[in-house]
């Protein structure tokens, strides 16, 4: 589920789950699902639970609430009416009004239409249908109808009904599993002892369910849930997020770095496999074979991560069913944590938006003070942009992780501030708790940026970032200047197709001209002062242009420049004289030298464009 359930909805879900898990009789479970679902969703005046029969390829009513008995004789094909549409779409659908209901029910066969009309107590004003998905397959549909023109189903009902449908799938799976065992016991008397043990394990499963529910209601958090699963199963338990990052764990013996790396690789590999439900692997750890059970957290379309259990033997199916319920609880906890994170990001984002606008009103100053920003402090801004990535869900996840990483890397020692998402970028606003020189501040920030990029490389998230750094400015009133400088630095990288690079406004120097002039004007400028040299080098060995670059790179120190390009100093001096002749210039003339130096500084950024222009 992508949205957070309200406290009332969560209590309703737990109540429904308790009821439907209190029996192993399939008919009782189905009836309980129907009755409880209608009771906890406000707009529901009645409903029907359909189970899909693959042999007949039909959806068959198994239980109803507030319908006449005729409804139980209806047989729906996939795609027929509202229930059939939800079955085919495999997602929860709302039919908001009479018009939408009539449009969907128009697909009913003549016989089914008659039966439905005979069974409903009054007109249906809105409906909601949720598929029951088990291991990636739709096994049925819960359909609820509102017979009150003033009560309509709302989008929030999707969250609760989807959660109930998930619990129904788990309960039906467990019931089917128990039914199969029960039939075997009746056929073979010696399996009576096995049934007794199954009942005991079922009791343990219900106990796990109740304890997990209590942990959530009392806000104990993920670490408490994972620790409880470890205490209950006795197996190593690890929780990974949607990028394969370990976020919580519990185990008796410390895992070695190699063992943890092996498990992490398996988690990341599993997350990269589309449509994965559950997985069992055998690996060698501590010179012994170990079984890894991987269970999904969340829905297949947008997994929150995976729960991994390391055990000496393959886990029993009934234990896995209990853990799958735990996965639902964990997904709810992750949704809650995400909602808290988003709320905090919104508050920080409003401050950044205000600073970007340059309008420092009382509201912005108040928010700044709440975040311990000194209005007279020194400030510097970094903007981080994620380089191209097609997968929108993964991009959002990576940006969220980068925000968290930026908070860990940049906000320490003598630095305070915030790291927050701003559209598709991350803005890091830093303030120095003590007065520092601009040179020291720039050096300190560049070191932290380097560490930040190293950690991204270690994480192996499959992306790179481009980073722009503004200059340090005194007072919060001037922080907008640092923001715009960082943005211009990123604009510079973007304009010239540079990725996975870091550039600061302070270091741009003469390259700032690139931000002020058109590309055509800059190409004309370079050709005007270096064009003859390009033509000369193209027709010969091409030694003069590198010699000129070296001479300027080494601050006109002929000896050091000559050593750098492995020629004698006299050879370099001869080449420089030849360059002066070709360009009809005098390198000792300050004005002419400045023009040459500017053209050489701009050349690397426009080299490909110059080639296209025939230079």
C-alpha positions in Angstrom: 0.0 0.0 0.0 1.4 3.4 -1.0 -0.8 5.5 1.4 -0.7 5.5 5.2 -3.7 4.1 7.0 -5.4 6.2 9.7 -5.2 5.0 13.3 -8.9 4.0 13.0 -8.4 2.2 9.8 -5.4 0.3 11.3 -7.5 -0.7 14.3 -10.2 -1.9 11.9 -7.7 -3.9 9.8 -6.3 -5.5 13.0 -9.9 -6.4 14.1 -10.8 -7.9 10.7 -7.5 -9.8 10.6 -8.1 -11.2 14.1 -11.6 -12.4 13.1 -10.7 -14.0 9.8 -7.6 -15.7 11.4 -9.7 -17.1 14.3 -10.9 -20.1 12.2 -9.5 -22.5 9.7 -12.8 -23.4 8.1 -12.9 -21.9 4.6 -16.7 -21.2 4.7 -16.4 -19.6 8.1 -13.5 -17.5 6.9 -15.3 -16.3 3.8 -18.4 -15.4 5.7 -16.2 -13.6 8.3 -14.4 -11.6 5.6 -17.7 -10.4 4.1 -19.4 -9.5 7.4 -16.4 -7.8 8.9 -15.5 -5.9 5.7 -19.1 -4.4 5.4 -19.0 -3.5 9.0 -15.7 -1.4 8.9 -16.2 0.5 5.7 -18.7 3.3 6.3 -20.4 3.5 2.9 -20.9 -0.2 2.5 -24.5 -1.2 2.7 -23.9 -4.7 1.5 -21.4 -6.8 -0.5 -20.5 -10.1 -2.1 -17.3 -12.1 -2.0 -16.6 -13.9 -5.3 -14.0 -16.8 -5.7 -12.6 -17.5 -9.1 -13.0 -21.1 -10.4 -10.2 -21.6 -13.0 -11.8 -24.8 -14.4 -15.0 -23.0 -15.3 -13.2 -19.6 -15.8 -16.0 -18.0 -13.8 -16.3 -15.8 -10.6 -18.7 -17.6 -8.2 -20.3 -15.8 -5.2 -19.4 -17.6 -2.0 -20.8 -15.2 0.6 -22.9 -12.1 0.7 -24.2 -9.4 3.2 -27.6 -7.7 2.8 -28.4 -9.4 -0.6 -31.2 -11.8 -1.4 -30.3 -15.4 -2.1 -30.6 -15.0 -5.9 -27.1 -13.4 -5.8 -25.5 -16.8 -5.0 -26.6 -18.1 -8.4 -24.8 -15.4 -10.4 -21.8 -16.5 -12.5 -19.5 -13.8 -13.8 -16.9 -14.1 -16.5 -13.6 -12.1 -16.1 -14.3 -8.6 -17.3 -18.1 -8.8 -16.8 -19.6 -6.1 -14.7 -17.8 -4.2 -11.9 -16.5 -7.4 -10.2 -15.2 -8.9 -13.5 -13.4 -5.6 -14.3 -11.6 -5.5 -11.0 -10.6 -9.2 -11.5 -9.1 -8.5 -14.9 -7.4 -5.2 -13.8 -6.1 -6.9 -10.6 -6.4 -3.6 -8.7 -9.0 -1.9 -6.6 -11.7 0.0 -8.6 -14.2 2.6 -7.4 -17.4 3.3 -9.3 -18.4 6.6 -7.9 -21.9 7.2 -9.0 -25.0 5.7 -10.6 -23.7 6.6 -14.1 -20.5 4.6 -13.6 -22.3 1.7 -12.0 -24.8 1.5 -14.8 -22.1 1.7 -17.4 -20.2 -1.2 -15.8 -23.2 -3.4 -15.2 -24.3 -3.0 -18.8 -21.8 -5.7 -19.6 -23.8 -8.3 -17.6 -25.3 -11.1 -19.5 -29.2 -11.1 -19.7 -29.5 -13.9 -17.1 -27.0 -12.4 -14.7 -28.6 -8.9 -15.0 -32.0 -10.4 -14.0 -30.5 -12.2 -11.0 -28.7 -9.1 -9.8 -31.8 -7.0 -10.1 -33.7 -9.5 -8.1 -31.1 -9.8 -5.3 -30.3 -6.1 -4.5 -32.5 -4.5 -1.8 -32.5 -1.1 -3.7 -30.6 0.9 -6.3 -26.8 0.8 -6.1 -25.4 4.3 -5.9 -21.7 3.5 -5.8 -19.5 0.4 -5.6 -15.9 -0.6 -4.8 -14.2 -3.8 -5.9 -10.9 -5.2 -4.6 -9.2 -8.3 -6.0 -7.9 -10.9 -3.6 -4.3 -11.6 -4.8 -2.4 -14.7 -3.7 1.2 -15.2 -4.9 0.6 -12.9 -7.9 -2.7 -14.5 -9.0 -6.2 -13.2 -8.5 -8.3 -15.8 -6.6 -11.4 -13.7 -6.0 -12.9 -10.3 -5.6 -14.6 -8.4 -2.7 -17.4 -6.2 -4.0 -19.1 -3.6 -1.8 -22.2 -1.6 -2.7 -23.7 1.6 -1.3 -27.5 1.7 -1.4 -27.5 5.2 0.2 -27.4 8.2 -2.2 -25.6 10.2 0.5 -22.8 7.7 1.2 -20.2 7.2 -1.5 -16.9 5.3 -1.5 -13.8 7.5 -1.3 -10.2 6.9 -2.4 -9.2 6.4 1.3 -11.4 3.3 1.3 -9.0 1.7 -1.3 -6.2 1.5 1.3 -8.3 -0.3 3.9 -10.1 -2.6 1.4 -6.8 -3.5 -0.3 -5.3 -4.3 3.1 -8.3 -6.5 4.0 -8.1 -8.3 0.7 -4.4 -9.0 1.4 -5.3 -10.4 4.8 -8.1 -12.4 3.2 -5.6 -14.0 0.8 -3.3 -15.0 3.6 -6.2 -16.4 5.6 -7.6 -18.3 2.7 -4.2 -19.7 1.9 -3.7 -20.9 5.4 -7.2 -22.4 5.5 -6.6 -24.2 2.2 -3.3 -25.5 3.5 -5.0 -26.7 6.7 -7.9 -28.3 4.7 -5.4 -30.3 2.6 -3.7 -31.5 5.8 -7.0 -32.4 7.3 -8.1 -34.5 4.3 -4.7 -36.3 4.5 -5.3 -37.0 8.2 -8.7 -38.5 7.6 -7.2 -40.8 5.0 -4.2 -41.8 7.1 -4.7 -42.1 10.8 -1.0 -42.1 11.7 -1.0 -38.3 10.7 -3.1 -37.4 13.7 0.0 -36.4 15.6 0.9 -34.1 12.7 -2.4 -32.3 12.9 -1.9 -31.7 16.6 1.4 -30.1 15.8 -0.1 -28.0 13.0 -2.7 -26.7 15.5 0.0 -25.8 17.9 1.9 -23.9 15.1 -1.3 -22.2 14.1 -1.7 -20.9 17.7 1.9 -19.6 17.5 1.0 -17.8 14.2 -2.0 -16.1 15.8 0.2 -15.2 18.8 2.7 -13.6 16.4 -0.1 -11.7 14.7 -1.4 -10.3 18.1 2.1 -9.4 19.3 3.0 -7.6 16.1 -0.2 -5.7 16.1 0.6 -4.6 19.7 4.0 -3.4 18.7 2.6 -1.3 15.9 -0.2 0.2 18.0 2.4 1.2 20.7 4.7 2.7 18.1 7.7 0.5 18.9 9.2 0.8 15.4 11.0 -1.5 12.9 13.8 -2.6 15.2 11.4 -3.9 17.8 9.5 -5.8 15.1 12.6 -7.4 13.7 13.9 -8.3 17.2 10.6 -10.0 17.9 10.7 -12.0 14.8 14.3 -13.1 15.7 13.2 -14.0 19.3 10.2 -16.0 17.9 11.9 -17.9 15.1 15.4 -18.2 16.5 16.7 -17.5 13.0 18.8 -14.6 11.6 16.4 -11.9 10.4 17.5 -9.0 8.1 15.3 -6.2 6.6 16.4 -4.5 3.4 14.9 -1.4 1.8 13.9 -1.0 -1.9 17.5 -0.3 -2.9 18.9 -3.3 -1.1 20.2 -1.3 1.9 20.2 -3.1 5.2 17.9 -1.0 7.5 17.4 -3.4 10.5 18.6 -6.8 11.6 18.7 -9.2 14.5 21.0 -12.2 14.9 22.8 -14.2 17.6 26.2 -14.5 16.1 27.8 -11.6 14.3 27.9 -12.1 10.6 31.2 -11.6 8.9 31.6 -8.9 6.2 31.7 -11.5 3.5 28.6 -13.3 4.8 26.7 -9.9 5.0 27.9 -9.0 1.6 26.6 -12.3 0.2 23.2 -11.8 1.7 23.1 -8.2 0.6 23.9 -9.2 -3.0 21.1 -11.8 -2.9 18.7 -9.1 -1.6 19.6 -6.7 -4.4 19.5 -9.4 -7.1 16.1 -10.4 -5.9 14.8 -6.8 -6.0 16.0 -6.4 -9.6 13.8 -9.4 -10.7 10.4 -8.1 -11.7 7.3 -9.9 -10.5 9.2 -11.7 -7.7 7.0 -13.1 -4.9 9.0 -15.2 -2.5 12.3 -17.0 -3.0 14.3 -19.8 -1.4 18.0 -20.1 -1.8 20.7 -22.4 -0.4 24.2 -20.9 0.2 27.3 -21.8 2.1 28.0 -19.8 5.2 30.4 -20.7 8.1 31.3 -23.8 6.0 27.7 -25.0 6.4 24.8 -25.0 4.1 22.2 -22.4 5.0 18.7 -21.7 3.6 17.7 -18.2 2.8 14.0 -17.3 2.7 13.3 -14.0 0.9 9.8 -12.4 1.4 8.6 -9.2 -0.3 7.7 -6.1 1.7 4.8 -4.3 -0.1 3.1 -4.9 -3.4 4.9 -6.2 -6.5 4.4 -3.0 -8.4 6.3 -0.9 -5.9 8.2 -3.0 -3.4 9.4 -1.4 -0.2 12.1 -4.0 0.3 12.6 -7.5 1.4 12.6 -9.6 4.6 15.4 -12.2 4.7 15.5 -15.1 7.1 18.7 -17.3 7.3 18.0 -20.8 8.8 19.7 -24.1 8.9 16.7 -25.8 7.2 14.0 -24.7 4.8 11.3 -23.0 6.8 7.9 -24.6 7.1 5.0 -23.2 5.1 2.9 -22.2 8.1 5.9 -20.3 9.6 6.3 -18.5 6.3 2.6 -17.6 6.3 3.0 -16.0 9.7 6.1 -14.1 8.5 4.1 -12.9 5.4 1.7 -11.3 7.8 4.7 -9.7 9.5 5.7 -8.3 6.1 2.3 -6.6 5.9 2.9 -5.0 9.3 6.4 -3.9 8.3 5.1 -2.4 5.1 2.6 -0.3 7.1 5.5 0.8 9.4 7.6 1.8 6.4 4.7 3.8 4.9 4.3 5.6 8.2 8.1 6.4 8.3 7.9 7.6 4.8 4.9 9.9 5.7 6.9 11.4 8.5 9.9 11.9 6.3 7.8 13.6 3.6 6.2 15.9 6.2 9.6 17.0 7.4 10.8 17.4 3.8 7.8 19.6 3.1 8.7 22.0 6.0 12.3 22.2 4.9 11.3 22.6 1.3 9.1 25.6 2.0 12.2 27.3 3.6 14.3 26.5 0.5 11.6 27.7 -1.8 11.4 31.0 0.1 15.2 31.5 0.1 15.3 30.7 -3.7 12.7 33.4 -4.3 14.8 36.0 -2.4 11.8 37.2 -0.5 12.9 37.1 3.1 9.6 37.7 4.9 8.6 37.1 8.5 7.4 33.6 7.8 10.7 32.5 6.2 12.7 34.1 9.1 10.5 32.3 11.6 11.1 28.9 9.9 14.8 29.6 9.8 15.0 30.4 13.5 13.1 27.1 14.2 15.9 25.3 12.4 18.5 27.1 14.5 19.7 29.3 11.5 21.5 32.5 12.7 20.3 35.4 10.5 23.8 36.8 10.6 25.7 33.6 10.1 27.8 32.5 7.1 26.0 30.3 4.6 27.0 28.1 1.6 24.8 26.1 -0.7 25.3 22.9 -2.6 22.8 21.6 -5.2 22.9 17.9 -6.2 21.3 16.6 -9.4 20.7 12.9 -10.1 21.9 12.2 -13.7 19.5 10.6 -16.1 17.4 7.6 -14.9 14.3 6.1 -16.7 12.8 4.3 -13.7 10.7 7.0 -12.0 10.0 4.9 -8.9 13.7 4.1 -8.5 14.6 7.7 -9.1 12.4 8.9 -6.3 13.8 6.2 -4.0 17.4 7.2 -4.8 16.7 10.9 -4.3 15.2 10.0 -0.9 18.3 8.0 0.0 20.6 10.7 -1.2 18.8 13.3 1.0 19.4 11.0 4.0 23.1 10.4 2.9 23.6 14.1 2.5 22.3 14.8 6.0 24.8 12.2 7.4 27.8 13.4 5.4 27.5 17.2 5.4 25.8 18.0 8.7 28.5 17.3 11.2 31.6 18.8 12.9 31.4 22.6 12.7 28.6 22.5 10.1 24.9 22.8 10.6 22.1 23.0 8.1 19.5 21.0 6.1 19.5 18.7 3.1 16.1 18.6 1.3 14.6 17.6 -2.0 13.7 20.5 -4.3 11.8 19.1 -7.3 14.3 16.7 -9.0 17.3 18.1 -7.1 18.7 18.0 -3.6 19.6 21.3 -2.0 22.1 21.3 0.9 22.1 24.5 2.9 25.2 24.8 5.2 26.0 27.3 7.9 29.3 27.5 9.7 29.0 27.6 13.5 32.3 29.6 13.7 33.7 32.3 11.5 35.9 30.8 8.8 37.7 32.2 5.7 36.0 31.6 2.3 39.1 29.6 1.2 38.9 27.3 4.2 35.1 26.9 3.9 35.5 26.0 0.2 38.2 23.4 1.0 36.2 21.8 3.8 33.0 21.6 1.6 35.0 20.1 -1.3 36.3 17.4 1.0 32.8 16.5 2.1 31.5 16.5 -1.4 34.3 14.1 -2.3 33.3 11.8 0.6 29.6 12.0 -0.5 30.5 10.9 -4.0 32.6 8.0 -2.7 29.7 6.7 -0.6 27.4 6.9 -3.6 29.9 4.8 -5.5 30.2 2.3 -2.7 26.4 2.0 -2.5 26.2 0.9 -6.1 22.8 2.3 -6.7 23.4 2.5 -10.5 23.4 6.2 -10.7 25.7 9.2 -10.7 25.2 12.8 -9.6 26.3 16.2 -10.8 27.0 18.8 -8.0 27.2 22.6 -8.1 28.7 24.5 -5.2 27.9 28.2 -4.4 30.2 30.6 -2.6 30.0 31.4 1.1 28.0 34.5 1.9 27.4 36.4 5.2 23.8 36.6 6.6 20.7 34.6 5.7 19.5 37.6 3.6 22.3 36.8 1.1 21.9 33.0 1.0 19.8 33.3 -2.1 23.0 34.4 -3.9 24.8 31.2 -3.0 21.7 29.2 -4.1 21.8 30.9 -7.5 25.6 30.4 -7.8 25.2 26.7 -7.2 22.3 26.5 -9.7 24.5 28.4 -12.3 27.3 25.9 -11.7 24.9 23.0 -12.4 23.6 24.9 -15.5 27.2 25.1 -16.7 27.6 21.3 -16.5 24.2 20.7 -18.1 24.9 23.1 -21.0 28.0 21.3 -22.0 26.7 17.7 -21.4 28.9 17.1 -18.4 27.7 14.4 -15.9 29.1 12.9 -12.8 31.1 16.0 -12.1 31.5 18.6 -9.4 32.0 22.3 -10.0 32.0 25.3 -7.8 31.1 28.8 -8.7 34.4 29.9 -7.1 36.4 27.7 -9.4 34.5 28.6 -12.6 36.5 31.8 -13.0 36.6 32.9 -16.6 34.2 30.0 -17.5 31.4 32.1 -16.0 31.5 33.8 -19.4 29.9 30.6 -20.7 26.8 31.4 -18.6 26.6 35.0 -20.0 27.1 34.5 -23.7 25.6 32.4 -26.5 27.4 29.4 -27.7 27.8 30.9 -31.2 29.4 34.1 -29.7 31.9 32.0 -27.8 32.8 29.9 -30.8 33.4 33.0 -32.8 35.6 34.4 -30.1 37.7 31.2 -29.9 38.0 31.1 -33.7 39.0 34.7 -33.9 42.0 34.3 -31.6 43.0 30.6 -32.2 41.5 29.8 -35.6 44.8 30.1 -37.6 46.5 27.9 -35.1 43.8 25.2 -35.5 44.3 25.2 -39.2 48.1 25.1 -38.9 48.0 22.1 -36.5 45.5 20.2 -38.6 47.8 20.3 -41.6 50.9 19.3 -39.6 51.9 17.3 -36.5 49.6 19.3 -34.2 52.4 20.2 -31.7 51.7 24.0 -31.3 48.3 23.9 -29.6 49.4 21.5 -26.8 52.5 23.6 -26.4 50.5 26.7 -25.9 48.2 25.0 -23.5 51.1 23.7 -21.4 52.7 27.1 -21.3 49.5 28.7 -19.9 48.8 25.8 -17.5 52.3 26.3 -15.9 51.8 30.1 -15.5 54.2 30.9 -18.4 57.0 29.0 -16.8 58.8 27.7 -19.9 61.0 25.2 -18.1 58.2 23.5 -16.2 55.9 23.5 -19.3 58.7 22.0 -21.4 59.2 19.2 -18.9 55.5 18.5 -18.8 55.3 17.9 -22.6 58.8 16.2 -22.7 60.6 18.7 -24.9 63.7 20.9 -24.4 63.0 24.5 -23.2 64.5 25.9 -26.4 62.1 23.7 -28.5 59.1 25.2 -26.5 60.4 28.7 -26.9 60.7 28.1 -30.7 57.2 26.8 -30.8 55.9 29.8 -28.9 57.6 32.2 -31.4 56.0 30.2 -34.2 52.6 30.6 -32.5 53.0 34.3 -32.3 53.8 34.4 -36.0 50.8 32.3 -37.0 48.4 34.3 -34.8 50.0 37.6 -35.6 50.2 38.4 -31.9 52.6 39.2 -29.2 52.3 37.1 -26.0 54.2 39.7 -24.1 51.4 42.2 -24.8 49.0 42.0 -21.9 45.9 42.7 -23.9 46.7 40.3 -26.6 47.8 37.7 -24.1 44.5 38.1 -22.2 42.5 37.3 -25.3 44.6 34.3 -26.1 44.3 33.0 -22.5 40.5 33.5 -22.5 40.2 31.6 -25.8 42.4 28.7 -24.5 40.3 28.6 -21.2 37.1 28.3 -23.1 38.4 25.8 -25.7 38.0 22.5 -23.7 34.3 23.2 -23.1 33.5 23.8 -26.8 36.0 21.5 -28.4 33.3 19.2 -29.9 31.3 22.2 -31.2 34.4 23.7 -32.8 35.1 20.4 -34.6 31.5 20.4 -36.0 32.1 24.0 -37.2 35.2 22.8 -39.1 37.8 24.3 -36.7 
